[in-house]
């Protein structure tokens, strides 16, 4: 077992990373979230029930696994406390022994969500598809050095003055630019007492903890949020998240800049899905899309997910920029009802076909080049051995492997923890 492993998304997010982390944490001692915030969720189904984790690492359901929120995380105290309480209600222990928060993580402040919603409303039909969780304003403020570190909660006098200075600055924008109501000192005090004070026992120097864990040869798993195509620098800009989701960022966002990533497990869905705005070359429409969406359960809280065939152009690109050493393929069972399985094998741009990812600005001009493979038309959800899969299913998996150049070691055939086929 390699000491440091990262699990990351290869496409647009929603690939099934949470269920893979939940499965694989049995072999690890520490799980670290290294970026992102409450803007995306990992769905986990286990003996405790079904959960959508947004901030907590997916290792919280394993006894003896320590879960760390690193300095790269957008730490939303309100969201995190609500998540902790909802999970505790289902019988899962969440304590400072198994959840630790970096003292250097910046707090997502009460005005960040407000700013996010106001800006999306201002953009109207030019919006970027924000989740309105405050992520973009948070990271913008972080790089302007206008956020508060979690460790400041232990220095109340310094913290209060810092917050008042930031509130004065932010209220100028809220009232002057957006014509919105200002944030009040009373609201800040209530936020601190209700959501920040209960988190103080979890906050510590997690870099020191992780360094000690590495010295003791503990096995550390880095858990990424969203997928490669949502990366701020290498994704479909500007329809990206506001942080770096790539595996190479994991040591920095975790607080272990000297760590070496030994393995990168990339998670790919057996077909494509996209939540949010932006170019989606392989997108299906009409009855074809409705059928795949229904079979795959691709429905969000507010709208149906966009769906399409597996996009081998985007997948190969994601594998490359994530430096994936192996893959996990999820939801293969969903394709069992299709007579013919489509694949997006290339893009057509200005009459020329390409298998390389174009520059983001021209993605809207690209058309998918579709090929099909025979379906297996059977239920594979009970299969646990590679050799028991129908030949058509094995051919489909091998086609993906041959195209992206990385072996698929895990195949998910159901949402439950045990619904997995292991290869090699």
Residue pairs with C-beta under 8 A, 6 or more apart in sequence:
1 27
1 219
2 219
2 262
2 263
3 214
3 217
3 218
3 219
3 220
3 262
4 214
4 219
4 220
4 222
4 259
4 260
4 261
4 262
4 263
5 24
5 28
5 219
5 220
5 221
5 222
5 261
5 262
5 263
5 264
5 265
6 221
6 222
6 223
6 224
6 247
6 250
6 261
6 263
6 264
6 265
7 17
7 20
7 21
7 24
7 221
7 222
7 223
7 224
7 265
7 267
7 328
8 17
8 224
8 227
8 228
8 245
8 246
8 247
8 264
8 265
8 266
8 267
8 322
8 324
9 15
9 17
9 224
9 225
9 226
9 227
9 228
9 230
9 245
9 266
9 267
9 318
9 322
10 227
10 228
10 266
10 267
10 268
10 315
10 318
10 319
10 322
10 324
10 327
11 227
11 228
11 229
11 268
11 269
11 272
11 311
11 314
11 315
11 318
12 226
12 227
12 229
12 230
12 272
12 273
12 274
12 275
12 276
12 280
12 314
13 40
13 225
13 226
13 227
13 229
13 230
13 275
14 40
14 227
14 269
14 273
14 274
14 275
14 305
15 227
15 267
15 268
15 269
15 330
16 43
16 267
16 269
16 328
16 330
16 331
16 412
17 42
17 58
17 223
17 224
17 225
17 267
18 41
18 42
18 43
18 44
18 53
18 58
19 42
19 43
19 44
19 45
19 330
19 412
19 415
19 417
20 265
20 267
20 328
20 330
20 410
20 412
21 31
21 42
21 44
21 57
21 58
21 59
21 221
21 223
22 44
22 46
22 58
22 59
22 61
22 62
22 417
23 410
23 417
23 420
24 221
24 265
25 31
25 58
25 59
25 61
25 62
25 65
25 221
26 62
27 219
28 59
28 65
28 219
28 220
28 221
29 64
29 65
29 66
29 213
29 218
29 219
29 220
30 59
30 65
30 66
30 67
30 68
30 210
30 213
30 218
30 219
30 220
30 221
31 57
31 58
31 59
31 65
31 66
31 67
31 68
31 220
31 221
31 222
31 223
32 57
32 67
32 68
32 69
32 70
32 210
32 220
32 221
32 222
32 223
32 250
32 254
32 256
33 55
33 56
33 57
33 67
33 68
33 69
33 70
33 73
33 223
33 225
34 70
34 72
34 73
34 222
34 223
34 224
34 249
34 250
34 251
34 252
34 253
34 254
35 70
35 72
35 73
35 224
35 225
35 243
35 244
35 245
35 249
35 253
36 73
36 74
36 135
36 224
36 225
36 226
36 241
36 243
36 245
37 54
37 55
37 73
37 74
37 75
37 76
37 79
37 108
37 133
37 134
37 135
37 138
38 54
38 55
38 74
38 76
38 79
38 80
38 83
38 108
38 133
38 135
39 54
39 74
39 131
39 133
39 135
39 225
39 241
40 54
40 131
40 225
40 226
40 241
41 52
41 53
41 54
42 52
42 53
42 54
42 58
42 223
42 225
43 50
43 51
43 52
43 53
43 415
44 50
44 51
44 52
44 53
44 58
44 61
45 51
45 415
45 416
45 417
46 61
46 416
46 417
48 61
48 90
48 91
48 92
49 90
51 61
51 87
51 90
53 60
53 83
54 79
54 83
55 69
55 73
55 75
55 76
55 79
55 80
55 83
56 67
56 69
56 80
56 83
56 84
56 87
56 94
56 99
57 67
57 68
57 69
57 223
58 223
59 65
59 66
59 67
59 221
59 223
60 67
60 87
60 92
60 94
60 98
60 99
61 92
65 98
66 97
66 98
66 99
66 100
66 209
66 213
67 98
67 99
67 100
68 99
68 100
68 101
68 102
68 206
68 209
68 210
68 254
68 255
69 75
69 80
69 99
69 100
69 101
69 102
69 105
69 206
70 102
70 105
70 206
70 253
70 254
70 255
71 102
71 104
71 105
71 106
71 206
71 207
71 253
71 254
71 255
72 105
72 243
72 249
72 252
72 253
72 254
73 102
73 105
73 253
74 106
74 108
74 134
74 135
74 138
74 139
74 243
75 101
75 105
75 106
75 107
75 108
75 150
76 107
76 108
76 133
76 134
77 107
77 108
77 191
77 195
77 196
77 199
78 191
78 194
78 195
79 108
79 133
80 195
80 199
81 194
81 195
81 198
81 199
84 94
84 99
87 94
88 94
96 201
96 202
96 204
99 202
100 202
100 203
100 204
100 206
100 209
101 150
101 199
101 202
101 203
101 204
101 206
102 150
102 203
102 204
102 205
102 206
102 207
102 255
103 149
103 150
103 151
103 203
103 204
103 205
103 206
104 149
104 150
104 151
104 207
104 255
105 149
105 150
106 138
106 142
106 147
106 148
106 149
106 150
107 147
107 148
107 149
107 150
107 196
108 134
108 135
108 138
109 138
109 141
109 147
109 148
109 163
109 166
109 170
110 183
110 187
110 188
110 191
111 137
111 167
111 170
111 174
111 183
112 134
112 135
112 137
112 138
112 141
113 132
113 133
113 134
114 134
114 174
114 180
114 183
115 134
115 137
115 170
115 173
115 174
115 178
116 130
116 132
116 133
116 134
116 135
116 136
116 137
117 132
118 174
118 178
118 180
119 130
119 136
119 137
119 178
120 127
120 128
120 130
120 132
122 178
127 277
128 238
128 239
128 277
128 278
129 239
129 276
129 277
129 278
130 136
131 276
135 241
135 242
135 243
136 242
138 147
138 242
139 242
139 243
140 242
141 147
146 166
146 169
147 166
148 159
148 162
148 163
148 166
150 199
150 203
151 203
152 158
152 159
152 162
153 159
153 192
153 196
153 197
153 199
153 200
153 203
154 200
154 203
159 192
163 188
164 185
164 188
167 183
167 185
167 188
170 183
171 182
171 183
174 180
174 181
174 182
174 183
175 181
175 182
206 255
207 255
207 256
210 220
210 254
210 255
210 256
210 259
211 256
213 220
214 220
214 256
214 259
220 256
220 259
222 247
222 250
222 251
222 254
222 261
224 245
224 246
224 247
224 250
225 241
225 245
226 241
226 245
227 245
227 318
228 234
228 235
228 245
228 246
228 317
228 318
228 321
228 322
229 235
229 236
229 240
229 314
229 317
229 318
230 236
230 239
230 240
230 241
230 245
231 240
231 241
231 244
231 245
231 246
231 321
232 240
232 241
232 242
232 243
232 244
232 245
233 244
234 246
234 321
235 241
235 245
235 360
236 278
236 279
236 360
236 363
237 360
239 276
239 277
239 278
239 279
243 249
243 253
244 253
246 321
246 322
246 323
247 261
247 264
247 322
247 323
247 324
248 261
248 323
250 259
250 261
251 257
251 258
251 259
251 260
251 261
261 323
263 325
263 326
264 322
264 323
264 324
264 325
264 326
265 324
265 325
265 326
265 327
265 328
265 409
265 410
266 318
266 319
266 322
266 324
266 326
266 327
266 328
266 406
267 327
267 328
267 330
268 310
268 315
268 318
268 327
268 328
268 329
268 330
268 400
268 408
269 310
269 329
269 330
269 331
270 310
270 329
270 330
270 331
270 332
270 334
270 335
270 396
271 292
271 296
271 307
271 308
271 309
271 310
271 331
271 334
271 335
272 280
272 282
272 283
272 307
272 308
272 309
272 310
272 311
272 314
272 344
273 296
273 298
273 305
273 306
273 307
273 308
274 280
274 283
274 305
274 306
274 307
274 308
275 300
275 305
275 306
279 360
279 363
279 364
279 366
280 306
280 308
281 311
281 313
281 314
281 344
281 347
281 363
281 366
281 367
281 368
282 308
282 309
282 310
282 311
282 314
282 344
282 368
283 289
283 306
283 307
283 308
284 292
284 307
284 308
284 309
289 306
289 307
289 308
292 298
292 307
292 308
292 334
293 299
293 304
293 305
293 307
295 334
295 337
296 307
296 331
296 334
298 304
298 305
298 307
299 305
308 344
308 368
309 341
309 342
309 343
309 344
309 368
309 370
310 343
310 344
310 400
311 344
311 368
312 343
312 344
312 345
312 346
312 355
312 400
312 403
312 404
313 344
313 345
313 346
313 347
313 354
313 355
313 356
313 357
314 357
315 400
315 403
315 404
316 355
316 357
316 403
316 404
316 405
317 356
317 357
318 324
319 327
319 404
319 405
319 406
324 406
325 406
326 406
326 407
326 408
326 409
327 400
327 401
327 404
327 406
327 407
327 408
327 409
327 410
328 408
328 409
328 410
328 411
328 412
329 397
329 400
329 408
329 410
329 411
329 412
330 412
331 412
332 380
332 393
332 396
332 397
332 411
332 412
332 413
333 379
333 380
333 381
333 412
333 413
333 414
333 419
335 341
335 375
335 376
335 396
336 375
336 376
336 377
336 378
336 379
336 380
336 381
336 393
337 375
337 377
338 375
338 377
339 374
339 375
339 377
340 372
340 373
340 374
340 375
341 372
341 373
341 374
341 375
341 396
342 370
342 371
342 372
343 370
343 371
343 372
343 373
343 399
344 368
344 369
344 370
345 355
345 369
345 370
345 371
345 403
346 353
346 354
346 355
346 369
347 353
347 354
347 355
347 358
347 366
347 367
347 368
347 369
348 354
348 366
348 367
348 368
348 369
349 358
349 362
349 365
349 366
349 367
350 365
353 369
358 366
373 392
373 395
373 396
373 399
374 392
374 395
375 392
376 389
376 390
376 391
376 392
376 393
378 390
380 389
380 390
380 393
380 413
381 413
381 414
381 419
382 413
383 389
383 413
383 421
384 420
384 421
385 421
386 394
386 411
386 421
386 423
389 397
389 411
389 421
397 408
397 411
400 408
401 407
401 408
407 423
407 424
408 423
409 422
409 423
409 424
410 420
410 421
410 422
410 423
411 420
411 421
411 423
412 419
412 420
412 421
413 419
413 420
413 421
